[in-house]
Amino acid sequence: MKKDICVDKETNVVVCISKKIIAKTINGNECFFPTENECFGYNAIMFPVVKDVEIGESVKSNEYCYTKEKGFYPNPNWSEPNKYGVADETVAEIIADNTKLLESIGVLGGAK
């Protein structure tokens, strides 16, 4: 199925896949808006649009990169999000804080 995509100019990461992406000028800046979600737009300079690209069902935003030369390819920096939807560092900090608390009240470790 052919769709339009927005691609991060620096990383080639596909940030948006839409049936159609339309251009609008806002405060003198050209922006692109996916027709399915006109509340969120992309700056045309940082996120150029590629129109009418054949997209397989496995291709998903952020999981894939795109260049005209290579086509779609897996994003080497993408990883499955954790179940909490927050940064892994935040999860590790929460675990460390809770471990200290449990140790301080004697549930874990050597505290008495």
N, C-alpha and C positions, 0 to 999 in steps of 0.2 A: 504494500500500500504506500502511495506517495504522500509525504507530509512535508511541512516546513520545520526547520530546526534553528535554534539559536545556539551558537558555539562560543565558548569563552576564547577570546582572541589570543590570550597568552598560553593557555594550557590545552586548547582544542577539545575541552570537555563539553559534551552536549548538555546544555543547561535547560533546554526546553524542546519539547516535541509537540507540534500542534497541527491540526488539519489545515489551518491557515494562520499565518502571522501577518498582522497589519501594522503599517507604520503610522505614527502620529507625532506631531511636533509639540513638545511641552516646554514652555519657557525657553524657546529657541533651540532645544536639543531634540534631535530625532530619536525616537524610542520605538521599540517594537512590542506589540502586545499579542499574545496568543488569543485567538478568538474564543477559546473555551474559558479564559480567565482574564478578562480585560481589567481586572483590578491590579494586576501585577505586570510591570513592563520591564524591558531590558534596554539599556543604553546602546544605541546602534554602533557606537565607536568601539565599545568593549565587547559587545556580543553580536557580531554580525549574523545575519540570517542567510541560510542556504535554503532555497525554495525547491519544492517538488523533488525531494530525495526519496528514493525507494528504501523503505525501512522494514526490516524483518521484525517479527513479533518479539524476539529476545532483546532487542535494543531498547534500553531505558535511559532516561536522563540521569546524569552523573555517573552511571556505570560504564558509559561508553564515551569515546572520543571520536572526532570526525575530522578528516581533511579530504579535500577533493582528490588528492593523490592516493591516499591509503584507503579511503572509504571509512567505514566504522571499524573500530578496534577497541578491545577492552581498556578501560582506564586503569593504568598501573597503580594509581594512588587510591582507588576506591576499595572500601572494605564494608562488609555487612554491618549496619548499625547495631549497637547493642539494644537489648529489649527495653531499655529505659529512655532511649532517644536523646541521651546527653553524651557529652564527650567521655571517652574512656578514662581520662584523667580525673574527671568529676566523680565517676563511679569508684575509682581507686581511693580518692580522698574520703568519700563517704564510708567506705569499708574500713579504712584506717581509723577514722574518727570513732566508728562504732566498736571496733576492736579495742581501742584505748578505753572507751567507756565500760565495756564488758570486763576488761581486765581490772579497772579501778573498783568495780563493785564485787569482784571475786568470782565472776561467772567463768572467766577465762584466765589461764596463766597462773602466775604466782601471787597475785594480790590476795590479802587476807582480810 
